[in-house]
Amino acid sequence: MVRSKRTGYEKPGNDAAQHGIAAAPLFRTRHASGSFRGAASRSMPRKGDEIGTEPQRTYDCGKPVIPALADYDVIIIGAGAAGLAAGRRLADDPRVKFRILEARSRIGGRAHTITKEFPLDLGCGWLHSADINPFTAILSGLGFEIDKSPPGWGRQSFDLGFSAKDQAAFMDAMQAFRSAIEKAASDEPDRAVATLLPEDGRFNPLVAAVTTYASGVEPDRLSTADTANYEDTGINWRIAEGYGAGIARFGAALPITLSCPVTRVDHSGPVIRLTTPQGIVTAAKVVVTLPTNLLASDAINFDPPLPEKRAAAAGLPLGVADKLILAVDGSLDLPKDGHLFGRTDRIETASYHLRPFGRNLIEAYFGGQLAANLEHERPAAFAAFALDELAGLFGASIK
């Protein structure tokens, strides 16, 4: 018997408005941190923090460069991992006055941990390329436990509907696909990775399904050049206390105002004026760390307009990834950190992490068009889909 909780990944964002973004027709892969990130990052506010108004000089290489016209030297828009990283960097110089403005009532972006009986990551949960990921050392330095148990993503526990021989053949097909991507990385023009799949390849549907988990989009919409650019060492670790909890602690000391969406950025004068629910705040510089879908929309009105940056953001659309957490009673004997594919013969299937950290849970992952379609249905659609697939493997009694 299982009970469910659907948790949506916050869609990964890419480079922010302060940076030139090259438009591209294909989807981009995530960074080594496990997510698409923008120019800066977000941080943990203190309760009751409000936007200050006292003026201050700004500095360039240690020297004041403009008079006391602005409330802040720097405003960072967004309190996800990128905004927090920018805030931490600015905090290194005590002369720089800055503040982070976050539209949500919490920090962390797509990293969010809740604690019930144990920590649950409702968003991202893995440190990808963990052996070279800078955040691994940061979290360890903050006192978090790094779980180095390898994921079982290529395995099929109990060989359910997927023999050991076929699992080995599938892993060979995945490796051949990755090698083809590396080999074609410098080809001009760029093309979708789907063109590198073997014609009538037996495991093409499952390879495509794995691509949706990793990049949030099917192979026919994913850039070969950018996929090859992602430095994937194949080492993936977790944080026992929760990835989101780690990001929250990373930004805990930073000056942040929550529930404070910026709706307008007027950069026409000597200082930048930002419109918020708490009124107008001014800054000499603004760092924007919003995801590309918001940059491409009218979520923030830039004055004067930034049509080239908006068009570039529109050229970097977001993938879709969702997570469903199923609670399992003790009668179902599942292996710790086991894994199952719901189906091996179609793209529209979920990936199931069995008993993560030994807990009586199943984490189900959905990506690409399947996730998008289920999002458009009632929230229970994720649970219904997962239970149907698991019943196909274990029998109807699992429901």
Beta strands, then each sheet from edge to edge (+ up, - down):
strand 1: 2-8
strand 2: 58-60
strand 3: 63-66
strand 4: 72-77
strand 5: 98-101
strand 6: 113-115
strand 7: 119-121
strand 8: 126-128
strand 9: 146-147
strand 10: 236-239
strand 11: 256-257
strand 12: 264-266
strand 13: 272-276
strand 14: 279-288
strand 15: 301-303
strand 16: 321-328
strand 17: 338-341
strand 18: 351-354
strand 19: 361-367
sheet 1: 1+ 16- 19+ 18- 17+
sheet 2: 2+ 3-
sheet 3: 11+ 5+ 4+ 14+ 13- 12+ 15+
sheet 4: 6+ 7-
sheet 5: 8+ 10- 9+
end
